[in-house]
Amino acid sequence: MFLKYIRKSTLKSCIHEKILLSSAISLSILCPSNVISQPLINPNFNEINKYSNKSFITKAVEKTGSSVVTIDTQRLVKKRKLPRNSQLFLDPYFERFFGLNLPYDNQPKIEQSQGSGFIFADGLIMTNSHVVNGSDKVIIGLTNGKKYKGKLIGQDFFTDIAVLKIEGKGPWPKAKLGDSSKIRVGDWAIAVGNPFGLENTVTLGIVSNLKRNVTQLGIYDKKLELIQTDAAINPGNSGGPLLNSNGDVIGINTLIRSGPGAGLSFAIPINKAKEIAAQLIKNGKVIHPMIGISLIDESKFEIKNNSVKVGYVVPNSPAEKSGIMVNDIIIKVGNKDIEKASDVISEISKNGIKKRINILLKRRNKFIRLEVIPTDITNLGNK
């Protein structure tokens, strides 16, 4: 009897629980609670999450991208294939009379090219000298689609830096310049530019090497130590900024290597570019102290010793006049012990022009001390 009572009570309890559960489900359908009716994801949280999901590349480009400009240049090119005494084709009267047309290569034509740059101060743009060299007309294109005339403030062929001014009213978006002395091999490198006219194209790589001397690349008419990167720099990227992971400019894209070793790209360190740009703004030109020698770095692995040898002496240069000869080993310049060619260049640059500097040489087994007066590179070879 007691067992039957328990079974009945359990059955009633189960029926009661089912009724309560059914009621709860019905109630939740008919009268949904405020918690269930709210979106599962908070809109504000979504915004925060969306920002936090941005890559450092996106953030860097958003910070600096608007300051990157397209530089369109035009120059008038006159070509002449015919001899100067061919008056028939040079005289417009004869051309009309005989129904002749001048050969295409003999007619003046406008040559157009394109590069990149970036605004670094109010209305001032930094780019490569080779982007604007010889141009008769410069047009600056901003990322908002507006175009302005550009005026050349100054250019320095030897470091491949040029400064332009936008002929218009700001305010202008400006890039933040970083400190290239703080970058290390393996750091992220973001190249931004307008290759083939495609605005704000971004490529990513790392800093592959620092202080890469251009003479190692077979370039002897520049005075540069470059940042090497594997970030792709395509035609039209020249003059655009190389950014670090924070979006600060650490270099100016300047060279690419084609053929064997393709995929190597190079940029001018921004600290050097700032120094050159300041001189161009102030004086319109840059002084490069030189004594007129080419240098060769030599390494002797068996004794773990480096030496710097004179490879060539420019005729009539300060070096030749002081008695420096080919194959001399440079031991000391001023108070600096010389370990590599860049040490010599640095000390002579610091000394300036028209001031004597002491140079200690080793010639065969003899040490020789000489005094040299550096001159500006534009004076080398002049009598």
C-alpha positions in Angstrom: 0.0 0.0 0.0 2.8 2.3 0.9 4.6 1.4 -2.3 1.5 2.3 -4.4 1.4 5.7 -2.7 5.0 6.4 -3.5 4.4 5.5 -7.2 1.4 7.7 -7.4 3.2 10.6 -5.7 6.2 10.2 -8.1 3.9 10.1 -11.1 2.1 13.2 -9.9 5.4 14.9 -9.3 6.6 14.1 -12.8 3.4 15.3 -14.3 3.6 18.5 -12.3 7.2 19.1 -13.5 6.3 18.5 -17.1 3.4 21.0 -16.7 5.7 23.5 -15.2 8.3 23.0 -17.9 5.7 23.3 -20.7 4.4 26.5 -19.0 7.9 27.9 -18.8 8.5 27.2 -22.5 5.2 28.7 -23.5 5.8 31.7 -21.3 9.2 32.3 -22.8 7.7 32.2 -26.4 4.8 34.4 -25.6 6.7 36.8 -23.3 10.4 36.7 -24.2 12.7 38.2 -21.6 14.8 41.4 -22.1 18.0 39.4 -21.9 17.0 37.1 -24.8 15.6 39.9 -26.9 19.0 41.9 -26.8 21.6 41.2 -29.5 24.1 38.5 -28.4 27.0 40.8 -29.4 27.3 44.3 -27.9 27.7 46.9 -30.8 30.4 48.7 -28.8 32.3 45.5 -28.1 32.1 44.8 -31.9 33.7 48.1 -32.7 36.5 47.5 -30.2 37.0 44.0 -31.5 37.0 45.2 -35.1 39.8 47.6 -34.3 41.8 45.1 -32.3 41.6 42.7 -35.2 43.4 45.2 -37.5 46.9 44.1 -38.5 49.8 46.3 -37.7 50.2 46.8 -41.4 46.7 48.2 -41.7 47.3 50.5 -38.8 50.6 51.7 -40.2 49.2 52.5 -43.6 46.2 54.2 -42.1 48.6 56.4 -40.2 50.8 57.4 -43.1 49.0 56.5 -46.3 47.3 59.8 -46.9 50.7 61.6 -46.9 52.0 59.5 -49.8 51.7 61.3 -53.2 52.0 60.5 -56.9 54.6 62.6 -58.7 53.9 63.0 -62.5 56.7 64.7 -64.4 57.0 66.0 -67.9 60.0 67.1 -69.9 60.6 68.3 -73.5 62.9 66.0 -75.4 64.5 67.1 -78.6 66.1 64.4 -80.7 68.0 64.9 -83.9 69.0 62.0 -86.1 69.8 64.0 -89.3 73.0 65.9 -89.7 72.8 69.5 -88.9 73.6 70.6 -92.5 70.4 68.8 -93.8 68.6 72.0 -94.4 65.8 70.3 -96.5 64.2 68.8 -93.4 65.0 71.7 -91.0 63.3 74.3 -93.1 59.5 74.3 -92.6 59.0 76.0 -96.0 60.6 73.1 -97.9 58.8 70.6 -95.7 55.4 72.1 -96.7 56.4 72.5 -100.4 57.5 68.9 -100.9 54.8 67.5 -98.6 57.5 66.0 -96.4 57.2 65.2 -92.7 60.1 65.3 -90.3 61.1 61.9 -89.0 59.4 61.2 -85.6 62.7 61.1 -83.7 63.6 64.5 -85.0 60.6 66.2 -83.7 60.4 67.6 -80.1 58.2 65.4 -77.9 57.1 65.4 -74.3 58.4 62.5 -72.2 56.3 61.6 -69.1 57.3 59.6 -66.1 55.9 58.9 -62.6 57.2 58.3 -59.1 56.2 58.6 -55.5 56.9 60.9 -52.6 55.5 61.8 -49.2 54.6 65.0 -47.4 56.9 65.5 -44.4 56.3 69.2 -43.5 53.8 71.9 -44.4 53.5 71.6 -48.2 57.0 70.0 -48.5 57.5 66.7 -50.2 60.5 64.3 -50.0 61.3 62.1 -53.0 64.2 60.8 -55.0 66.3 63.1 -57.2 66.1 60.7 -60.1 62.3 61.0 -60.0 62.3 64.7 -60.9 65.7 65.1 -62.5 65.5 67.2 -65.7 61.7 67.8 -65.4 60.1 70.9 -66.9 56.7 70.3 -65.2 55.8 68.5 -61.9 52.3 67.5 -60.9 51.5 66.3 -57.4 48.6 63.9 -56.9 47.1 63.4 -53.4 45.2 60.3 -52.3 41.9 62.4 -52.2 42.2 62.8 -56.0 43.3 66.5 -56.0 46.3 67.5 -58.1 48.6 70.5 -57.7 51.6 71.9 -59.4 54.9 71.1 -57.7 58.0 73.4 -57.4 61.5 72.0 -57.0 63.2 73.4 -53.9 66.4 71.5 -54.5 67.9 68.2 -55.4 71.1 66.3 -54.5 72.3 63.9 -57.2 74.9 62.2 -55.0 72.4 61.1 -52.3 69.4 60.9 -54.7 67.2 63.2 -52.5 64.9 66.0 -53.7 62.5 68.3 -52.0 59.4 69.7 -53.7 56.9 72.3 -52.6 53.1 72.0 -53.3 51.8 75.1 -54.9 48.5 75.2 -53.1 46.9 75.8 -49.7 46.8 73.2 -47.0 46.3 71.8 -44.4 48.3 68.8 -45.7 48.5 65.2 -44.3 52.0 64.7 -43.0 54.0 61.5 -42.4 55.8 61.0 -39.1 59.5 60.6 -39.6 61.1 57.9 -37.5 64.7 57.2 -36.4 66.6 55.0 -38.8 69.4 54.5 -36.3 67.1 52.4 -34.2 66.1 49.8 -36.8 67.6 46.4 -36.7 68.0 43.5 -39.2 64.8 41.4 -39.0 62.5 44.4 -38.3 59.3 44.7 -40.3 59.5 46.9 -43.4 56.4 48.2 -45.2 56.9 49.9 -48.6 54.2 52.3 -49.8 54.1 53.9 -53.2 52.3 54.3 -56.4 53.8 51.7 -58.8 52.4 51.9 -62.4 50.1 54.7 -61.1 48.3 52.4 -58.7 47.9 54.6 -55.6 48.9 53.5 -52.1 50.1 50.0 -53.1 51.6 48.3 -50.0 54.2 45.6 -49.8 55.6 43.9 -46.8 59.0 42.5 -46.0 61.8 42.7 -43.4 65.0 44.7 -43.0 67.5 42.4 -44.6 70.7 44.5 -44.0 71.8 47.9 -42.9 74.5 50.3 -44.2 74.7 48.5 -47.5 77.3 50.5 -49.5 76.1 51.3 -53.1 79.6 50.5 -54.4 78.8 46.9 -53.5 76.0 47.1 -56.0 78.2 48.5 -58.8 77.0 52.1 -58.3 79.9 54.5 -58.2 78.3 57.9 -58.9 76.2 58.0 -55.6 77.2 58.6 -52.0 74.9 56.3 -50.1 74.6 53.6 -47.5 71.3 51.9 -47.9 68.8 49.9 -46.0 68.3 46.5 -47.8 64.8 44.9 -47.6 62.9 42.2 -49.4 59.7 44.3 -49.5 58.9 44.5 -53.2 59.6 48.0 -54.7 58.3 48.3 -58.2 58.7 51.0 -60.9 56.9 54.0 -59.6 57.6 53.2 -56.0 60.8 55.3 -56.1 60.6 58.2 -53.6 57.8 56.6 -51.5 58.3 55.8 -47.8 59.5 52.7 -46.2 57.7 52.3 -42.9 58.3 50.5 -39.6 55.6 48.5 -37.9 54.4 51.7 -36.1 53.8 53.5 -39.4 56.8 55.9 -39.0 59.0 56.6 -42.0 62.4 54.9 -41.7 63.6 55.2 -45.3 62.9 56.4 -48.9 62.5 53.6 -51.5 65.1 54.2 -54.1 66.6 51.1 -55.8 65.5 47.6 -57.0 67.8 44.9 -58.3 66.7 43.2 -61.5 68.2 40.1 -63.1 70.4 37.9 -60.9 69.5 38.6 -57.3 66.2 40.1 -58.2 63.9 40.7 -55.2 66.4 42.9 -53.4 65.2 46.4 -52.7 67.0 49.4 -51.1 66.0 52.5 -49.3 67.8 55.7 -48.1 67.8 55.9 -44.3 65.5 58.7 -43.2 68.1 60.2 -40.8 70.4 60.8 -43.8 67.4 62.1 -45.9 66.4 64.5 -43.1 70.0 65.9 -43.0 70.1 66.4 -46.8 66.5 67.8 -47.0 67.4 70.4 -44.3 70.4 71.6 -46.4 68.3 71.7 -49.6 65.6 73.8 -47.9 68.2 76.2 -46.4 70.7 76.5 -49.3 69.1 74.8 -52.3 72.2 72.5 -52.5 74.3 70.2 -50.5 78.1 70.3 -49.8 79.9 67.0 -50.0 83.5 67.1 -48.7 85.8 64.9 -50.8 89.5 64.4 -51.3 89.3 62.5 -54.6 89.9 58.8 -53.9 88.0 55.5 -54.3 88.3 53.0 -51.5 88.5 49.2 -51.3 87.6 47.3 -48.2 89.9 44.3 -47.7 89.4 41.5 -45.2 92.1 39.1 -44.2 90.3 36.2 -42.6 93.4 34.4 -41.4 94.3 37.2 -39.0 90.7 38.6 -38.6 91.8 42.0 -39.8 90.2 44.6 -42.1 92.0 47.3 -44.0 91.0 50.1 -46.4 93.1 50.5 -49.5 93.2 53.4 -52.0 91.9 52.0 -55.4 92.0 55.2 -57.5 93.2 58.8 -57.1 91.4 61.5 -59.1 93.9 63.6 -61.1 94.4 67.1 -59.7 92.4 66.3 -56.6 93.4 67.2 -53.0 94.4 63.6 -52.5 96.8 63.7 -55.5 98.2 67.1 -54.5 98.9 65.8 -50.9 100.8 62.7 -52.2 98.3 59.9 -51.7 98.9 57.0 -54.1 97.0 53.9 -55.3 97.4 50.9 -53.0 98.1 53.1 -49.9 96.5 51.6 -46.8 94.6 54.2 -44.8 95.3 53.7 -41.1 93.8 56.8 -39.5 91.8 59.9 -40.5 91.9 62.7 -38.0 91.6 60.9 -34.6 89.6 58.0 -36.0 91.2 54.5 -36.5 90.0 53.2 -39.8 88.4 49.8 -40.1 86.1 50.2 -43.2 85.7 52.6 -46.1 82.6 54.3 -44.6 84.8 55.4 -41.7 87.0 57.4 -44.1 83.9 59.0 -45.8 82.3 59.8 -42.4 85.4 61.6 -41.0 86.1 63.6 -44.1 82.4 64.6 -44.2 82.5 65.7 -40.6 85.7 67.8 -41.3 84.0 69.8 -44.0 85.7 71.7 -46.9 88.6 74.1 -46.9 89.9 72.7 -43.5 93.0 70.6 -43.1 92.7 67.0 -41.9 95.5 64.6 -41.0 95.7 61.2 -42.7 98.0 58.4 -41.6 98.9 55.9 -44.4 100.9 52.7 -44.7 102.8 52.4 -47.9 104.6 49.1 -48.2 106.3 48.9 -44.8 106.5 52.6 -44.1 104.0 54.9 -42.2 103.3 58.3 -43.8 101.4 61.2 -42.3 99.9 63.7 -44.7 97.7 66.8 -44.5 94.7 67.0 -47.0 92.2 69.9 -47.5 88.9 68.4 -48.7 86.9 70.2 -51.4 83.3 69.9 -52.5 82.7 67.0 -54.8 81.6 69.3 -57.7 85.2 70.8 -57.7 86.9 67.4 -58.2 88.9 67.3 -61.4 88.7 71.1 -61.9 92.0 72.9 -62.4 
